Every structure is written in structure tokens, then in C-alpha cells.
């Protein structure tokens, strides 16, 4: 394959033909007649999946376990998707997801997107404009403008959406909400969040070009990003550390961690982001990859009866400080949060981990009653939302996921610019008060790709 050739490597629909044709496809019914009230609620959805190896395989299995039909699979890497194809032999397979949507569009009800971060938006928007309900892996998008665009378009069409932060459905997430919102912890002004990521390399320059393996369509993997050479140290897994394709440690795990204080405290989007640490040792790496380790401060305005909240993010080598009076046999979480309340200090792990009281007065804590509705399961929420035509049943729908992604990406942008960076977020104008940072707010695609 010619790495400088911007043409599609596969035979079939061209980028321009497909992406320009989604408006016409939008006339398809959003909710197929077979799923409306006159039919039994046991009717199954036909779901197509864009990205079906790795994390995509987990999402395929999750929807299948929720009793739905895996109708079609699309993946640019035939090796990575092989086990999923073996498990679902009746599913039609395509290398090019655009061909899949064009060929199967009148037969599918919903689309799951589990590609690298940089292709979430273009794939999801194509499905949305065809009137398809969408499940999109976390973080929702690579840029804030993409998250805003998906959110607006899905809501305009009344579609049911869900982002892949599975811990949002966990019992621990509901307990955290109840413990925080009941006032059992007292007033919370400070939250610490951490991940031990990256487990892939960051702070490195792009490796030398390698031949593209026969089982991969590199042009389609690159998608809307600038065309650059293939290297096996980037795809299929370590892309998360690269600015062109991923959002680093914060984007990867923030959706599983910052999600919980955002939800429990109703934080919304930060007013200000300040980067304390964004470690780099490799000259020139800032052009290609995210930093090694970060400490990032996010400041959220007071809301209702809640005062302002200062949230600090730690990743890589930086850890959440120990709490005074914390039992010696406990440590602050490698992946999770610590909430400093005026009455008690609470911690929990990522993905909706169970909350624990860890201050010296833990014996005096009384857990509040359970008041929240429990989830039937992350994937079933989305399925139930579609079948009932009620987007609110999916609890990590884009009303939740888009602002959360915006928060994460503000931190990511700050970390790219480095220590000492301060961003003052004007959510209406989508500006940061920093001209260099503003360049990272909006998407910019190569020719032939658009939303």
C-alpha cells in the first residue's frame, strides 16, 4: 500500500460517496415498526459493530448477552477480529464500516462503535445520520467539538445513545451517589482521582515506518487523521499514547473514574484547569505523544446548595496522598477516587468500585438508605432505551457522556501544553483563554472525511 495515497484501500464505496450520502439515509425510520408497541417486547435488535476485536469484542459479547442479534461486524484488522467472527459465524463481515452501513443500513437498528478514539466521531455520526441508535466506546470523541456535534445530532433525532463507561451501571456507583448526596460525608470541597495508566508507552517520538501487514487496512485505520506511516508499536493497541489517535491515560481511564464524582456531585464542566505536572524526558515527544505522568487540577463552580469543588487528577508515577488516620492496611486507590468530606473521607475504585470510609472516625459512619434505582446492566439499559423509545433509560447517554468527555479533554489539552498551563473554559464560546490550547478544541480532518 502506498502510505501517501489518500484513496481508499478497499474496493467499494468512496469516502465522499458514503459520507455525502448519509443525509439521504436519514429518511430511514429511527424505530423500526417491528419494535413498536404492537409487537412483544422480547423482539431482538439487529446490531452492527464497527470495531469488533479487542474492546470491541467485549461490546459485541455484552450486547449478545443482553439477548440481541449480532447482525454484522466491521473491522480493519482481520487478525484481531478473527475470534469474534468465529463466535458469531452468522454475522456478515466487512473490512470497511462504510460499506457495511450502506449495505446493511435497512436491516439494522443500532450500531456499536469500538474503534480508536480518533474515529469514534466520524463512524458514530454516519450511523446517527442514518437514524441508528449508537453505543460508543469511551472517551466519546477525540475533540470537544466532536462530542458537542454527536450530542446535538443524536438529541435532534431522538436517538438512544450510550457511552462505554460500564462502571456507570455498577452498584458501587449508586452507593457513591447515595453516600455523597445524602450528606453522610458532610460538605465535599476536595476530590482526588488517579489511574496507574499509562500501561502503554508515552513521551516518545513516533517510530520508523514498517510495512503494513496484509491483514490490516491502514488507510481506513487512519481514517480522518493525517496520513502517517504504520508501525506495529502503534496499532493495534499502543495508539492511546499518540496525540493523533488517543487521549492518553486521562482519556482512557477518566471516564471510569472522574465519572463518579461528576455524577455524585453534579459537577458539570470545569471553569478552570491548571496543569501542575506533565512529565517529559524525550526531546520532540511533545509533537507525537502524551506525557509520562501528570497532576492536573480542575476547578468546578458552586451549584445549588453545593459549594465549589477542586478535583485533582494524578496518573503515571503520581499517587493520591494518604489520608490522616487511614488504616495502615489500606492504600489510596491505584485507579479510583478519594472524597474529602467535612465529616468523613471516602474512597472507591474505578468502574463503580464499592465505596469505603477511610478516616479515623470511620466507625461512626452510618450508611444512608438506598434510594436510587439499580441498573439492569449497562448494555441492557441501552437496549431497553431503544425498545421503549426512551433515551433516558440509558444512564450514560450522551447527555451524560458528552459533558464528561468535555471535562476529560480539557485536562488532556492542558497536559499537552505542559506544566504551568492554565485554561479558563468559556463553554458557550468553546474557548480556553489560550490560543494554542484552542487549536485542540476542534476537529480537523484530512480530505474525504467529515462529520
NORLINLIN-V33056 format. One record per backbone hydrogen bond with DSSP energy under -1.0 kcal/mol. NH is the residue of the N-H (numbers start at 1). CO is the residue of the C=O. E is the energy in kcal/mol with one decimal. If there is no record, write none. Layout:
# NORLINLIN-V33056
[[NH:CO:E] [NH:CO:E]]
This chain:
# NORLINLIN-V33056
[[5:2:-1.8] [18:14:-2.5] [19:15:-3.0] [20:16:-1.7] [21:18:-1.2] [25:21:-1.5] [27:24:-1.3] [28:25:-2.0] [35:32:-2.1] [36:33:-1.4] [39:36:-2.3] [43:40:-1.6] [47:69:-2.6] [48:110:-2.3] [49:72:-2.1] [50:112:-3.4] [51:74:-3.5] [56:53:-1.9] [58:54:-1.1] [59:55:-1.7] [60:56:-2.5] [61:57:-2.7] [62:58:-2.2] [63:59:-2.1] [64:60:-2.4] [65:61:-2.6] [66:62:-1.1] [67:64:-1.8] [68:63:-1.9] [69:45:-2.6] [71:47:-2.0] [71:69:-1.2] [72:47:-1.1] [73:92:-3.2] [74:49:-2.2] [75:94:-1.8] [78:215:-2.6] [81:77:-1.6] [85:81:-2.2] [86:82:-2.0] [87:83:-1.7] [88:84:-1.9] [91:88:-1.6] [92:71:-2.1] [94:73:-2.3] [100:96:-1.7] [101:97:-2.4] [102:98:-2.1] [103:99:-2.7] [104:100:-3.0] [105:101:-1.3] [107:104:-2.4] [109:46:-3.0] [110:46:-1.5] [111:133:-2.7] [112:48:-2.6] [113:135:-3.4] [114:50:-3.1] [118:245:-1.3] [119:116:-2.0] [120:117:-1.2] [123:119:-1.8] [124:120:-2.8] [125:121:-2.9] [126:122:-1.7] [127:123:-1.9] [128:124:-2.9] [129:125:-2.7] [131:128:-2.1] [132:127:-2.3] [133:109:-1.5] [134:160:-1.1] [135:111:-2.3] [136:162:-2.6] [137:113:-2.4] [145:441:-2.4] [147:143:-1.6] [148:144:-2.4] [149:145:-2.1] [150:146:-2.7] [151:147:-2.2] [152:148:-2.4] [153:149:-2.4] [154:150:-2.6] [155:151:-2.1] [156:152:-2.2] [157:153:-1.5] [158:155:-1.0] [159:154:-2.3] [162:134:-1.2] [163:396:-1.9] [164:136:-2.1] [165:163:-1.1] [166:164:-1.3] [168:165:-2.2] [169:166:-1.8] [170:167:-1.5] [174:170:-1.3] [175:171:-2.4] [176:172:-2.5] [177:173:-1.9] [178:174:-2.4] [179:175:-3.0] [180:176:-2.4] [181:177:-3.1] [182:178:-1.6] [183:180:-1.1] [186:183:-1.4] [189:340:-1.1] [191:310:-2.1] [192:338:-2.8] [193:312:-3.0] [194:336:-2.5] [195:314:-1.7] [203:290:-2.1] [210:230:-2.4] [216:213:-1.8] [217:76:-1.8] [221:217:-1.9] [222:218:-2.7] [223:219:-1.8] [225:222:-2.2] [234:231:-2.2] [235:231:-1.6] [241:238:-1.3] [242:239:-2.3] [243:288:-2.6] [245:242:-1.1] [246:242:-3.1] [248:240:-2.1] [251:247:-1.9] [252:248:-2.3] [253:249:-2.4] [254:250:-2.3] [256:253:-1.1] [258:254:-1.4] [259:254:-1.2] [260:257:-1.2] [262:258:-2.1] [263:259:-2.2] [264:260:-2.9] [265:261:-2.3] [267:262:-1.5] [271:299:-2.7] [272:299:-1.3] [273:423:-2.3] [274:297:-2.7] [275:421:-2.6] [276:295:-2.2] [277:295:-1.9] [279:293:-2.5] [285:282:-2.0] [287:284:-1.6] [288:285:-1.7] [289:285:-2.9] [290:241:-2.3] [292:279:-2.5] [295:277:-1.8] [296:313:-2.3] [297:274:-3.4] [298:311:-3.3] [299:272:-2.7] [300:309:-2.9] [303:306:-1.9] [306:303:-2.4] [309:300:-1.8] [310:189:-2.8] [311:298:-2.9] [312:191:-2.5] [313:296:-3.3] [314:193:-2.3] [315:294:-2.0] [316:197:-2.7] [318:315:-1.6] [326:323:-2.2] [330:327:-1.9] [336:194:-2.1] [337:348:-2.3] [338:192:-2.5] [339:346:-3.4] [340:190:-2.6] [341:344:-2.0] [342:187:-1.2] [343:185:-2.5] [344:185:-1.8] [346:339:-2.0] [347:356:-2.5] [348:337:-1.9] [350:335:-1.6] [351:256:-1.4] [353:349:-1.2] [356:347:-2.5] [358:345:-2.7] [362:359:-1.6] [364:361:-1.8] [365:362:-1.6] [381:377:-2.5] [382:378:-1.1] [383:379:-2.2] [384:380:-3.3] [385:381:-2.3] [386:382:-2.2] [387:383:-2.5] [388:384:-1.9] [390:385:-2.3] [393:390:-2.0] [394:391:-1.3] [397:394:-1.3] [400:397:-1.9] [401:397:-3.0] [402:398:-2.0] [404:400:-1.7] [405:401:-2.7] [406:402:-2.2] [407:403:-2.1] [408:404:-2.3] [409:405:-2.8] [410:406:-1.9] [411:407:-1.6] [412:408:-2.2] [413:409:-2.9] [414:410:-2.1] [415:411:-2.2] [416:412:-2.0] [417:413:-1.7] [418:414:-1.6] [420:275:-3.0] [421:418:-1.6] [423:273:-3.0] [424:432:-3.1] [425:271:-2.3] [426:431:-3.0] [430:426:-2.0] [431:426:-1.3] [438:434:-2.4] [440:437:-2.0] [441:438:-1.1] [446:224:-2.0] [449:446:-1.7]]
